[in-house]
């Protein structure tokens, strides 16, 4: 069945939309990576716009430490 979007659709309690069960895990992973990179940039490149030389060749273990430090309430 083809359905057309008319830009008036809303997702809420009364809608028939059902999110795929694993989508939240993907979203959390993306947010964790973004927060980790942001904190890493703040720590290693403070005041430097864009990618600084210190982050140009980061160690995977160092990045993993930042990822593990991210938490969501």
ChimeraX commands (.cxc) that place a marker at each C-alpha (Angstrom):
marker #1 position 0.00,0.00,0.00 radius 0.5
marker #1 position 1.48,3.36,-1.03 radius 0.5
marker #1 position 0.76,6.27,1.27 radius 0.5
marker #1 position 1.51,9.87,0.45 radius 0.5
marker #1 position 2.88,12.31,2.97 radius 0.5
marker #1 position 1.16,15.67,2.94 radius 0.5
marker #1 position 3.31,17.31,5.65 radius 0.5
marker #1 position 0.44,17.37,8.12 radius 0.5
marker #1 position 1.20,14.02,9.76 radius 0.5
marker #1 position 2.00,13.98,13.46 radius 0.5
marker #1 position 3.60,11.29,15.59 radius 0.5
marker #1 position 2.00,10.98,19.00 radius 0.5
marker #1 position -0.14,8.82,21.24 radius 0.5
marker #1 position -3.06,8.86,18.82 radius 0.5
marker #1 position -1.07,8.02,15.68 radius 0.5
marker #1 position -0.59,4.57,14.20 radius 0.5
marker #1 position 3.19,5.07,13.93 radius 0.5
marker #1 position 5.29,2.33,15.53 radius 0.5
marker #1 position 9.04,2.72,15.82 radius 0.5
marker #1 position 11.23,-0.28,15.01 radius 0.5
marker #1 position 12.48,-1.79,18.27 radius 0.5
marker #1 position 16.21,-1.32,17.63 radius 0.5
marker #1 position 16.10,2.29,16.42 radius 0.5
marker #1 position 16.67,3.69,19.92 radius 0.5
marker #1 position 19.93,1.72,20.22 radius 0.5
marker #1 position 21.20,3.25,16.98 radius 0.5
marker #1 position 20.18,6.74,18.10 radius 0.5
marker #1 position 21.93,6.26,21.45 radius 0.5
marker #1 position 25.11,5.08,19.69 radius 0.5
marker #1 position 25.13,8.12,17.40 radius 0.5
marker #1 position 24.56,10.48,20.34 radius 0.5
marker #1 position 27.27,8.75,22.38 radius 0.5
marker #1 position 29.78,9.13,19.55 radius 0.5
marker #1 position 28.84,12.78,19.01 radius 0.5
marker #1 position 29.14,13.61,22.72 radius 0.5
marker #1 position 32.45,11.76,22.99 radius 0.5
marker #1 position 33.94,13.58,20.01 radius 0.5
marker #1 position 32.64,16.91,21.30 radius 0.5
marker #1 position 34.22,16.37,24.73 radius 0.5
marker #1 position 37.42,15.12,23.19 radius 0.5
marker #1 position 37.60,18.20,20.98 radius 0.5
marker #1 position 36.94,20.43,23.98 radius 0.5
marker #1 position 39.72,18.74,25.98 radius 0.5
marker #1 position 42.35,18.43,23.24 radius 0.5
marker #1 position 41.59,21.39,20.98 radius 0.5
marker #1 position 40.13,24.00,23.32 radius 0.5
marker #1 position 39.47,27.21,21.40 radius 0.5
marker #1 position 40.58,25.70,18.09 radius 0.5
marker #1 position 37.87,25.69,15.43 radius 0.5
marker #1 position 37.63,22.44,13.52 radius 0.5
marker #1 position 40.01,19.52,13.72 radius 0.5
marker #1 position 43.20,20.42,15.55 radius 0.5
marker #1 position 46.53,18.63,15.00 radius 0.5
marker #1 position 46.14,16.76,18.32 radius 0.5
marker #1 position 42.93,15.10,17.11 radius 0.5
marker #1 position 44.13,14.45,13.56 radius 0.5
marker #1 position 45.62,11.09,14.54 radius 0.5
marker #1 position 43.92,10.01,17.75 radius 0.5
marker #1 position 44.42,6.64,19.34 radius 0.5
marker #1 position 41.39,4.34,19.34 radius 0.5
marker #1 position 41.86,3.58,23.03 radius 0.5
marker #1 position 41.76,7.28,23.83 radius 0.5
marker #1 position 38.52,7.73,21.90 radius 0.5
marker #1 position 37.05,4.64,23.55 radius 0.5
marker #1 position 37.74,6.24,26.93 radius 0.5
marker #1 position 35.69,9.26,25.91 radius 0.5
marker #1 position 32.88,7.06,24.57 radius 0.5
marker #1 position 32.76,5.07,27.81 radius 0.5
marker #1 position 32.54,8.30,29.82 radius 0.5
marker #1 position 29.31,9.31,28.09 radius 0.5
marker #1 position 26.13,8.60,30.00 radius 0.5
marker #1 position 22.47,9.33,29.41 radius 0.5
marker #1 position 19.94,10.02,32.12 radius 0.5
marker link #1:1,2 radius 0.2
marker link #1:2,3 radius 0.2
marker link #1:3,4 radius 0.2
marker link #1:4,5 radius 0.2
marker link #1:5,6 radius 0.2
marker link #1:6,7 radius 0.2
marker link #1:7,8 radius 0.2
marker link #1:8,9 radius 0.2
marker link #1:9,10 radius 0.2
marker link #1:10,11 radius 0.2
marker link #1:11,12 radius 0.2
marker link #1:12,13 radius 0.2
marker link #1:13,14 radius 0.2
marker link #1:14,15 radius 0.2
marker link #1:15,16 radius 0.2
marker link #1:16,17 radius 0.2
marker link #1:17,18 radius 0.2
marker link #1:18,19 radius 0.2
marker link #1:19,20 radius 0.2
marker link #1:20,21 radius 0.2
marker link #1:21,22 radius 0.2
marker link #1:22,23 radius 0.2
marker link #1:23,24 radius 0.2
marker link #1:24,25 radius 0.2
marker link #1:25,26 radius 0.2
marker link #1:26,27 radius 0.2
marker link #1:27,28 radius 0.2
marker link #1:28,29 radius 0.2
marker link #1:29,30 radius 0.2
marker link #1:30,31 radius 0.2
marker link #1:31,32 radius 0.2
marker link #1:32,33 radius 0.2
marker link #1:33,34 radius 0.2
marker link #1:34,35 radius 0.2
marker link #1:35,36 radius 0.2
marker link #1:36,37 radius 0.2
marker link #1:37,38 radius 0.2
marker link #1:38,39 radius 0.2
marker link #1:39,40 radius 0.2
marker link #1:40,41 radius 0.2
marker link #1:41,42 radius 0.2
marker link #1:42,43 radius 0.2
marker link #1:43,44 radius 0.2
marker link #1:44,45 radius 0.2
marker link #1:45,46 radius 0.2
marker link #1:46,47 radius 0.2
marker link #1:47,48 radius 0.2
marker link #1:48,49 radius 0.2
marker link #1:49,50 radius 0.2
marker link #1:50,51 radius 0.2
marker link #1:51,52 radius 0.2
marker link #1:52,53 radius 0.2
marker link #1:53,54 radius 0.2
marker link #1:54,55 radius 0.2
marker link #1:55,56 radius 0.2
marker link #1:56,57 radius 0.2
marker link #1:57,58 radius 0.2
marker link #1:58,59 radius 0.2
marker link #1:59,60 radius 0.2
marker link #1:60,61 radius 0.2
marker link #1:61,62 radius 0.2
marker link #1:62,63 radius 0.2
marker link #1:63,64 radius 0.2
marker link #1:64,65 radius 0.2
marker link #1:65,66 radius 0.2
marker link #1:66,67 radius 0.2
marker link #1:67,68 radius 0.2
marker link #1:68,69 radius 0.2
marker link #1:69,70 radius 0.2
marker link #1:70,71 radius 0.2
marker link #1:71,72 radius 0.2
marker link #1:72,73 radius 0.2
view
